[in-house]
């Protein structure tokens, strides 16, 4: 297939693109380059030719000739949405819908969108794709809005699929340390201590970045009618953990790491997710990684590169810190368009 992947310089995109190239797909990347300095280690994988472009500037002409667009490039996580909510809606909602519309006008037949299990918000019991959504943050609300608006574009010629990923974890060349398991592993390595400020009782589903890439490949390979306008949770039932279980699993991987917990948190987001549907729609799909394997993988990477505290806490691997740096230094304007023209 000829595939355009947005966000190829991000945490997940830098894992996905090489796997698609490795199986013989023709891949073009598209990325605006906010996180260029967030490179943790050098991989041996081939990387795609990448267009440096904001998704808000993409036109149908940019997308002519592609069989599929995999859209991963958005402002990623709740703290950024809390900091610049209006811009988050501009990029994550309006920008993503405009990209899908441009793909449809360009004749692209498949559109795979990276949504999130965060759309479930606060939920009692186990939720699945038929459950009501209850997004609690700008980031999650944008995901739900894109699902709604891009579903409305679906027709006989344009086939979107929405992947509600669990919270990602694991090693990536473009590492993120602002997501739960990765952050706890970094703390365990650099400080030998995980001191939770909450009691760790909320539930979080986890999924490794490579398993997300695996799900995307499976969607692209599936018959169109099986995935047309479908919403699929991406993860595994066994990878629903309490935050306490995640912390204890990570702590057990790093010798000498002390793990402690605090009082119940005001953050009431908690959800357990059923991942039965993706196995029904994509026969043979199974995840390969659990929390313990992910913690062990990160431990191996940290040992090999000798991760230091400055790198772990640096802005290159924390999305909000990097965006705030770009704003503070005037490299981007308040709408996050680049201003630097040497």
C-alpha positions, 0 to 999 in steps of 0.5 A: 500500500501507499500510506501517508502517516502523520506524526512520524516523528512522534512517540508512536509514529516512529514505531509505526513507520518502520514496521510498515516500511519493513513489510514493503509498504510505501510510506510517507511521513508528515510532521510539523517537528515540535519534538525533533530534539526528543531522540532517546536512542538510535534504532536500526530501522529505516525511516520514511521521507517526511513532509514538514507540514502542519496538519492544518495546512494539508490540502487534497493535493498533498494526499492524491495517490495514497491508498490510506492515511494513518492519522497520529499527529495531534497535541498529545495529552491532558496537560497540554489541553489544560494549558492551551485548550483553544489551540487543542480544539483547533488542531485536534478536532478541527485540524483532524476533521479537515485532514479527513475531509481533504483525504476524502476529496483526494480519493484516499479510500482508508483513513485510520484515526488514533483515538483513545480510551480516555473518551470513557472518562469515569466509568463503573464496571467495564466499558466497551465500544457501545458504552456511553463516552464521558470525556473529562478533558479537552484532549479526550473531548476532541477525540470523541468529536473527531470520531463523530464528525469523521464518521459522518464523512464515511461512504462507499468511497471513504472508509474511516476506522477509529482505534481507541488506544489504551494508555501507551507504554514502552520504548521508542526512539522518540521516547515519552516520559509523561505517560504513566508506566514510562514515567514510573520506570524513569523514576525507578531508574534515576531515583530508585523510588516511586512515591505515588501522591495518590492511593493508586486505586483508579483503573487504567488499560495499557497497550505497548506502542508496538501493539498499537502498530500491530493493530494498525497493520491489521486494520489496513490488511482487513477487508474494507467491509470489516472495518468500515466506520468501526470503533475498536478498543486497542489493548488486551483485557489482561492489561487492565491495571490499577495504577497501584499495580502498575507502580508495583510491577515497575518497582519490582523490575528495578532492584532497590526501588522503593514504592509508596502511595498517598491519599485518594486523588481528586482525579476521578478518571477510572475505567476498565475496558473490554477488548473483545471486539478487536479480536472479533473484527480482526481475527488473529490479533493479539497483543504481545506485551504486558506491563512487566515486559514493558518495564523490562524493555525500558530497563534494558534501554536505560542500562544500554544508554545509561539514562541520566536524570537530566535526560529523563526530566528534560523537555525533549521527552515531556510534551507540555514542557517542550510546547511551553519552551517553544511558546516561551522562546517565540519559536511558535506563535500562540496558535502553535504555528512556527515563526522562526525563519532564519 
